[in-house]
Amino acid sequence: MPNFYARRRLSVLAGLTGLVATAALFNSPTASAALPTPIAGSTARSYLSQLT
């Protein structure tokens, strides 16, 4: 019988861990970083021409 209770405790622990992980996933803040401003095409071409 002790083996049954150990399995039961392990399954309850696994279920609670999954529940907590799911709650943490959905309650986390979303990313709010602003995108960088694009540069002009001529500037990008001059940067690329300087690469070796």
Buried (B, 14 or more C-beta within 10 A) or exposed (E): EEEEEEEEEEEEEEEEEEEEEEEEEEEEEEEEEEEEEEEEEEEEEEEEEEEE
